[in-house]
Amino acid sequence: MQRREKINLMRIDRLGYLVCGLALVGWGMRRRSIARSGAAGLGGWLLYQAYTGYNPMFTPLGIRVNREPGEATANETIVLDQAITINATREELYRFWRNLENLPNFAPRVSRVEVFDEIHSRWHIEAMNGRAAVWESEVTRDDPGREIAWRSTHNEVLNHFGSVQFRDAPGGRGAVVAVHLEYVSPAGSLGAAVARMAGQAPERYVTDALRRLKQLVEIGEVVTTYGQPAGANRTEGVAGVDSSAH
């Protein structure tokens, strides 16, 4: 039996593997031939993956499934964890992140955040196809200087939830910003894998956001992937984070 952390197939994937595996095994056993024997073998492999919930081909992509997420309305989620060390104090980084209107300065595709109160906000996202996406978000836990947790909904359906933690880095080297994110993938693990290979998965955006945050805090501007400065994204006067102090 696979350990929980080894499960990388969602129930929708396992059901598909089960149906395809049974079909291939049934077809392959009707008549003896090399092709049919190969199909039966492939079917058996799919059935084994359906049983264990583990596809070794997804391992290099880092796909992880949580079958018992903390949010009661989410049956299963795709899990990701990313962290980065930034030359600033955790209190500074917490204050900068907690002011949600700062996030468009470093979060890819986040064009605007409307803050309604200390808990509720609305996020405007630039989509790849040119159509904007909007979701509502609420802060579910707020530990000043240490952690912010949230959950987001899209059309009243849970979209994602997670937390960002701020910890002192070893040796006084600033602070570690660690993001834990769980999101619902309607297309299952296969859809998440395809998105990762295409560079359009949440994992890519979280990695880019942390990298851009580090640049924004440490050098005062965001450098694009082409090596050109973004120009307008300066930290001076924003949420009390002063890169010149580091």
N, C-alpha and C positions, 0 to 999 in steps of 0.2 A: 504494500500500500504506500502511495506517495505521501510524503509529509505535506502539511498544509501549504508551506511556503513554496513547494514545488508545483502546485496546481496553477496552470496557466491557460486552461480552457474553461470558458463560461458554459452554463447549462445549454444555451442555444447552440454552441459549437458541439458539445458532446451529443446532443440530440441529432445534429446533422451527421456527425461521424457514425453514430449508431445506425441511422437509416442507410447511409451510403455503404457502410461496412457490411450490413446484412444483405444489401442488394448485390454487392460484388461477390460475396461468398456464395450466395444462392446461384448467381449466374455462372461462377467459375466451377461449381460442382456438378453442373448439369451434364457436361461432356468433357472428356479428357483432352486437353491440348495445352501447349506451352502458354499461350495467351490466357486461357481460362485459369490455369494454375497460378499464373502471375496475378491475375485479378483477384483470385481467392486469397492469395497471400497478402495483397494490399488491403483487402477487406478485413482480414484478420488483424492487421496492424492498426487499422482505423478503429476496430472494435476494442482493441487493447487500450488505445488512447482514450476512447470514450469511457472506458471503465476506470482508468487511473486519473483522468482529467489532466493529463500531461502530454504536450507535444514537444519533443526535443528540438524541433526546428524553430520554435519560438524562443528558445533559451538565449541565443545571441542577441535577440531584440529586447531582452529584459522584461518580457510580459509577465506580470504577476496578477493573480486574481484573488480577491478577498471574498469568500463565500458567505461570510457573516459580518458585513460592515456595521459600523456603529449607528448609522442612520437607519431607522426602522423602515422607512419607505423605499430603501434600496435593497434589492435582493442580492445583487452581486456588483462588484466594482473592479475596475482596473486600478492598480495601485502604483504610485511612483514616489520616489524620495530623491531629492536633490539638495545639495548643500554647497556653500562657498564661504571662504574666509575673506572678510573685508576689514580694511584698516580703519576701523571706527569702533566706538563703544557700542555695546548692545542697546544701551538706553537711547543713543542717537539714532540707531537704525530702527529701533522700535518706533520712536516718534515719527520718523520720516515715513515709515510704512503705514502707521496708524492713521496718518492724514491721507485718506484714500484718494483725494484729488491729486496727490503726487504720482500715483501709479502710472498714468499715461506717459510720464516722462521716461519710464524704463520698461514697462510691460508691453511686449509686442502686440499689435493689433487692438490694444485698448485705446480707443479714441477719446473717451470721456467717462467720468464717474460722477453721477449725481448723488450727493450725500443728503439724505433726508433727516437723519438724526444719528445718535451715537451707535446705533445698531443696524439700521436699514439703509440700503443704497441701490442704485440702478446703474448697471454697466452697459456701455455701448461698445460693441466689438466690430471691427472691420473684417468682413468675411472675404475669403479668397475669390468668390464669384461676384464680388462687388455688392452683394446684399448684406446690409448690416444686421447683426444679431444683438439682441437685448436680453439681459436677464436681471432678475432681482437677487440681491444678496443680503444676508444678515449675519452679524457677528454673534457667534454662539459662546465664545469664551474670550476673555480679555484679561491677561495677566501683565500689567504694565512692565515694560522692560524685558519681558521673557517670552510671551506667546500671544498670538492672535489666532483664533479659530473661526471658521465661517462655514456656511452652507449656502448654495446658490440654487435658484430654481429658474426654469425657462418654461413659460406658459403653465405655471403651477406644477411642473414636473421636475423632480430633483435632477439637477444637471451635474453638480460636483460638490464636494466638500473637502475640507482639509484644514491645515494649520501651518503657521510659520513660527518657528522658534528662534530665539536669539540667545546665544550662549557665548560666554567668554572663551576666546581661543587660547590654547596652551601657550605658555611663555609670553603672555601679554602681547600677542600678535593680532590685536583687534578682536573681532567677534565672528562667530560662525552663524550664518543665516541658513536654517534648514527648513525646507518646504516638504510637507507631506500632503499629497493630493490623491484623492480617490474620485473617479468619475465613472458614470454609467455609459457603457458602450452599447448602443442599440444593435450594432452589427457584430457584437461578440468579440472574442479575442482575435478572430481573423480580421475583422474590420480595424481593430487597434493595430494589428501587425502591419496591415497595408498602409495605414496612416503613418506609422513610424518609418516605413521604408520610403514613403513619399515625402518625408520631412514635414508633415502637417499634423503631427500628433501633439497633444498637450505637453509631452515630455520635452519636445524641442522648444516650445514657447517658455516653459519654466526655466530651462537651461539658459536660453537667451536673456530672459528677464533678470536672472541672478547675475549673469555676466555684465549686463548693461547697468545694473544697480551698482556693482563694484566700480565700474568706470565712472559712473556719475558721482559717487561719493569720493573716490580716491583722486581722480584727475579733473573732475568738474565738468565733464562732458561725455556724451555717448559716442563711441566710434562705431561706424557701421561695419558690416561684414566685408565691405570693399575697402576698408582702411581709411575712409573719409570721415571727418568729424561731423556729427549731426548739427553742431553749431548752437542750436537754441537750448539744448538740454543742459543748462548750467545748474550747479547746486547752490550758488550764492543766493541767499535770501529765501531758500525753499526749505520749509519745515525745520529750520534751525540746524541743518547739516552743513557744515563749512569744511570743504575738502582741504582748504589751506592749512587747517589745524592738524592735518595728518601728514 
